[in-house]
Amino acid sequence: MAQSKNKPRLKALQVDEAKLSRVQKLYGVSTEAEAVERALDEVLTEHERNRVAWRAHERFLKSGSEIKDIYGLFD
């Protein structure tokens, strides 16, 4: 897990216990706080991956390149 430079703050949240339990099992962590931290890290990582992929997609579209179906599967 990536360590944040920010100091953790105490938060009071209403959380679905079943979801939290599933996240704890998924990540194999013992504390609820660690499960929440890991889930937040994953959301941020996925967002960054999507941003990078979208930028690559936009560059491809602007390049004018073309994908050809050389096998004729999508005619």
Distance bins in CASP14 RR format, pairs under 12 A and 6 or more apart:
PFRMAT RR
TARGET T0000
AUTHOR 0000-0000-0000
RMODE 2
METHOD distances of the structure
MODEL  1
1 27 0 0 0 0 1 0 0 0 0 0 0
1 28 0 0 0 0 0 1 0 0 0 0 0
1 29 0 0 0 0 1 0 0 0 0 0 0
1 33 0 0 0 0 0 1 0 0 0 0 0
1 34 1 0 0 1 0 0 0 0 0 0 0
1 35 0 0 0 0 0 1 0 0 0 0 0
1 36 0 0 0 0 0 1 0 0 0 0 0
1 37 1 0 0 1 0 0 0 0 0 0 0
1 38 1 0 1 0 0 0 0 0 0 0 0
1 39 0 0 0 0 0 1 0 0 0 0 0
1 40 0 0 0 0 1 0 0 0 0 0 0
1 41 1 0 1 0 0 0 0 0 0 0 0
1 42 0 0 0 0 1 0 0 0 0 0 0
1 44 0 0 0 0 0 1 0 0 0 0 0
1 45 0 0 0 0 0 1 0 0 0 0 0
2 37 0 0 0 0 1 0 0 0 0 0 0
2 38 0 0 0 0 0 1 0 0 0 0 0
2 40 0 0 0 0 0 1 0 0 0 0 0
2 41 1 0 1 0 0 0 0 0 0 0 0
2 42 0 0 0 0 0 1 0 0 0 0 0
2 44 0 0 0 0 1 0 0 0 0 0 0
2 45 0 0 0 0 1 0 0 0 0 0 0
2 48 0 0 0 0 0 1 0 0 0 0 0
3 37 0 0 0 0 1 0 0 0 0 0 0
3 41 0 0 0 0 1 0 0 0 0 0 0
4 37 0 0 0 0 1 0 0 0 0 0 0
4 40 0 0 0 0 1 0 0 0 0 0 0
4 41 0 0 0 0 1 0 0 0 0 0 0
4 44 0 0 0 0 0 1 0 0 0 0 0
6 37 0 0 0 0 0 1 0 0 0 0 0
6 40 0 0 0 0 0 1 0 0 0 0 0
8 33 0 0 0 0 1 0 0 0 0 0 0
8 34 0 0 0 0 0 1 0 0 0 0 0
8 36 0 0 0 0 0 1 0 0 0 0 0
8 37 0 0 0 0 1 0 0 0 0 0 0
8 40 0 0 0 0 0 1 0 0 0 0 0
9 33 0 0 0 0 0 1 0 0 0 0 0
10 33 0 0 0 0 0 1 0 0 0 0 0
11 32 0 0 0 0 0 1 0 0 0 0 0
11 33 0 0 0 0 1 0 0 0 0 0 0
11 36 0 0 0 0 1 0 0 0 0 0 0
11 37 0 0 0 0 0 1 0 0 0 0 0
11 40 0 0 0 0 0 1 0 0 0 0 0
13 19 0 0 0 0 0 1 0 0 0 0 0
13 20 0 0 0 0 1 0 0 0 0 0 0
13 32 0 0 0 0 0 1 0 0 0 0 0
13 33 0 0 0 0 0 1 0 0 0 0 0
13 36 0 0 0 0 1 0 0 0 0 0 0
13 40 0 0 0 0 0 1 0 0 0 0 0
14 20 0 0 0 0 0 1 0 0 0 0 0
15 21 0 0 0 0 0 1 0 0 0 0 0
15 22 0 0 0 0 0 1 0 0 0 0 0
15 23 0 0 0 0 1 0 0 0 0 0 0
15 24 0 0 0 0 0 1 0 0 0 0 0
15 32 1 0 0 1 0 0 0 0 0 0 0
15 33 0 0 0 0 0 1 0 0 0 0 0
15 35 0 0 0 0 1 0 0 0 0 0 0
15 36 1 0 0 1 0 0 0 0 0 0 0
15 39 0 0 0 0 0 1 0 0 0 0 0
16 22 0 0 0 0 1 0 0 0 0 0 0
16 23 0 0 0 0 1 0 0 0 0 0 0
16 32 0 0 0 0 0 1 0 0 0 0 0
16 36 0 0 0 0 0 1 0 0 0 0 0
17 23 0 0 0 0 0 1 0 0 0 0 0
17 24 0 0 0 0 0 1 0 0 0 0 0
17 32 0 0 0 0 1 0 0 0 0 0 0
17 35 0 0 0 0 0 1 0 0 0 0 0
18 24 0 0 0 0 0 1 0 0 0 0 0
18 25 0 0 0 0 0 1 0 0 0 0 0
19 25 0 0 0 0 0 1 0 0 0 0 0
19 26 0 0 0 0 0 1 0 0 0 0 0
19 32 0 0 0 0 0 1 0 0 0 0 0
19 35 0 0 0 0 1 0 0 0 0 0 0
19 36 0 0 0 0 0 1 0 0 0 0 0
19 39 0 0 0 0 1 0 0 0 0 0 0
20 26 0 0 0 0 0 1 0 0 0 0 0
20 27 0 0 0 0 0 1 0 0 0 0 0
20 29 0 0 0 0 0 1 0 0 0 0 0
20 31 0 0 0 0 0 1 0 0 0 0 0
20 32 1 0 1 0 0 0 0 0 0 0 0
20 33 0 0 0 0 0 1 0 0 0 0 0
20 34 0 0 0 0 0 1 0 0 0 0 0
20 35 1 0 0 1 0 0 0 0 0 0 0
20 36 1 0 0 1 0 0 0 0 0 0 0
20 38 0 0 0 0 0 1 0 0 0 0 0
20 39 0 0 0 0 1 0 0 0 0 0 0
21 27 0 0 0 0 0 1 0 0 0 0 0
21 28 0 0 0 0 0 1 0 0 0 0 0
21 29 0 0 0 0 0 1 0 0 0 0 0
21 30 0 0 0 0 0 1 0 0 0 0 0
21 32 0 0 0 0 1 0 0 0 0 0 0
21 35 0 0 0 0 1 0 0 0 0 0 0
22 28 0 0 0 0 0 1 0 0 0 0 0
22 29 0 0 0 0 0 1 0 0 0 0 0
22 32 0 0 0 0 0 1 0 0 0 0 0
22 35 0 0 0 0 1 0 0 0 0 0 0
22 39 0 0 0 0 0 1 0 0 0 0 0
23 29 0 0 0 0 1 0 0 0 0 0 0
23 31 0 0 0 0 0 1 0 0 0 0 0
23 32 0 0 0 0 1 0 0 0 0 0 0
23 33 0 0 0 0 0 1 0 0 0 0 0
23 34 0 0 0 0 1 0 0 0 0 0 0
23 35 1 0 1 0 0 0 0 0 0 0 0
23 36 1 0 0 1 0 0 0 0 0 0 0
23 37 0 0 0 0 0 1 0 0 0 0 0
23 38 1 0 0 1 0 0 0 0 0 0 0
23 39 1 0 1 0 0 0 0 0 0 0 0
23 40 0 0 0 0 0 1 0 0 0 0 0
23 41 0 0 0 0 0 1 0 0 0 0 0
23 42 0 0 0 0 1 0 0 0 0 0 0
23 43 0 0 0 0 0 1 0 0 0 0 0
24 30 1 0 0 1 0 0 0 0 0 0 0
24 31 1 0 0 1 0 0 0 0 0 0 0
24 32 1 0 0 1 0 0 0 0 0 0 0
24 33 0 0 0 0 0 1 0 0 0 0 0
24 34 1 0 0 1 0 0 0 0 0 0 0
24 35 1 0 1 0 0 0 0 0 0 0 0
24 36 0 0 0 0 1 0 0 0 0 0 0
24 37 0 0 0 0 0 1 0 0 0 0 0
24 38 0 0 0 0 1 0 0 0 0 0 0
24 39 0 0 0 0 1 0 0 0 0 0 0
25 32 0 0 0 0 0 1 0 0 0 0 0
25 35 0 0 0 0 1 0 0 0 0 0 0
25 38 0 0 0 0 0 1 0 0 0 0 0
26 34 0 0 0 0 0 1 0 0 0 0 0
26 35 0 0 0 0 1 0 0 0 0 0 0
26 38 0 0 0 0 1 0 0 0 0 0 0
26 39 0 0 0 0 1 0 0 0 0 0 0
26 42 0 0 0 0 1 0 0 0 0 0 0
27 33 0 0 0 0 0 1 0 0 0 0 0
27 34 1 0 0 1 0 0 0 0 0 0 0
27 35 1 0 1 0 0 0 0 0 0 0 0
27 36 0 0 0 0 0 1 0 0 0 0 0
27 37 0 0 0 0 1 0 0 0 0 0 0
27 38 1 0 1 0 0 0 0 0 0 0 0
27 39 1 0 0 1 0 0 0 0 0 0 0
27 40 0 0 0 0 0 1 0 0 0 0 0
27 41 0 0 0 0 1 0 0 0 0 0 0
27 42 0 0 0 0 1 0 0 0 0 0 0
28 34 0 0 0 0 1 0 0 0 0 0 0
28 35 0 0 0 0 1 0 0 0 0 0 0
28 38 0 0 0 0 1 0 0 0 0 0 0
29 35 1 0 1 0 0 0 0 0 0 0 0
29 36 0 0 0 0 1 0 0 0 0 0 0
29 37 0 0 0 0 1 0 0 0 0 0 0
29 38 1 0 0 1 0 0 0 0 0 0 0
29 39 0 0 0 0 0 1 0 0 0 0 0
29 41 0 0 0 0 0 1 0 0 0 0 0
30 38 0 0 0 0 0 1 0 0 0 0 0
31 37 0 0 0 0 1 0 0 0 0 0 0
31 38 0 0 0 0 0 1 0 0 0 0 0
32 38 0 0 0 0 0 1 0 0 0 0 0
32 39 0 0 0 0 0 1 0 0 0 0 0
33 39 0 0 0 0 0 1 0 0 0 0 0
33 40 0 0 0 0 0 1 0 0 0 0 0
34 40 0 0 0 0 0 1 0 0 0 0 0
34 41 0 0 0 0 0 1 0 0 0 0 0
35 41 0 0 0 0 0 1 0 0 0 0 0
35 42 0 0 0 0 0 1 0 0 0 0 0
36 42 0 0 0 0 0 1 0 0 0 0 0
36 43 0 0 0 0 0 1 0 0 0 0 0
37 43 0 0 0 0 0 1 0 0 0 0 0
37 44 0 0 0 0 0 1 0 0 0 0 0
38 44 0 0 0 0 0 1 0 0 0 0 0
38 45 0 0 0 0 0 1 0 0 0 0 0
39 45 0 0 0 0 0 1 0 0 0 0 0
39 46 0 0 0 0 0 1 0 0 0 0 0
40 46 0 0 0 0 0 1 0 0 0 0 0
40 47 0 0 0 0 0 1 0 0 0 0 0
41 47 0 0 0 0 0 1 0 0 0 0 0
41 48 0 0 0 0 0 1 0 0 0 0 0
42 48 0 0 0 0 0 1 0 0 0 0 0
42 49 0 0 0 0 0 1 0 0 0 0 0
43 49 0 0 0 0 0 1 0 0 0 0 0
43 50 0 0 0 0 0 1 0 0 0 0 0
44 50 0 0 0 0 0 1 0 0 0 0 0
44 51 0 0 0 0 0 1 0 0 0 0 0
45 51 0 0 0 0 0 1 0 0 0 0 0
45 52 0 0 0 0 0 1 0 0 0 0 0
46 52 0 0 0 0 0 1 0 0 0 0 0
46 53 0 0 0 0 0 1 0 0 0 0 0
47 53 0 0 0 0 0 1 0 0 0 0 0
47 54 0 0 0 0 0 1 0 0 0 0 0
48 54 0 0 0 0 0 1 0 0 0 0 0
48 55 0 0 0 0 0 1 0 0 0 0 0
49 55 0 0 0 0 0 1 0 0 0 0 0
49 56 0 0 0 0 0 1 0 0 0 0 0
50 56 0 0 0 0 0 1 0 0 0 0 0
50 57 0 0 0 0 0 1 0 0 0 0 0
51 57 0 0 0 0 0 1 0 0 0 0 0
51 58 0 0 0 0 0 1 0 0 0 0 0
52 58 0 0 0 0 0 1 0 0 0 0 0
52 59 0 0 0 0 0 1 0 0 0 0 0
53 59 0 0 0 0 0 1 0 0 0 0 0
53 60 0 0 0 0 0 1 0 0 0 0 0
54 60 0 0 0 0 0 1 0 0 0 0 0
54 61 0 0 0 0 0 1 0 0 0 0 0
55 61 0 0 0 0 0 1 0 0 0 0 0
55 62 0 0 0 0 0 1 0 0 0 0 0
56 62 0 0 0 0 0 1 0 0 0 0 0
56 63 0 0 0 0 0 1 0 0 0 0 0
56 65 0 0 0 0 0 1 0 0 0 0 0
57 63 0 0 0 0 0 1 0 0 0 0 0
57 65 0 0 0 0 0 1 0 0 0 0 0
58 64 0 0 0 0 0 1 0 0 0 0 0
59 65 0 0 0 0 1 0 0 0 0 0 0
60 66 0 0 0 0 0 1 0 0 0 0 0
60 67 0 0 0 0 1 0 0 0 0 0 0
61 67 0 0 0 0 0 1 0 0 0 0 0
67 74 0 0 0 0 1 0 0 0 0 0 0
68 74 0 0 0 0 0 1 0 0 0 0 0
68 75 0 0 0 0 0 1 0 0 0 0 0
69 75 1 0 0 1 0 0 0 0 0 0 0
END
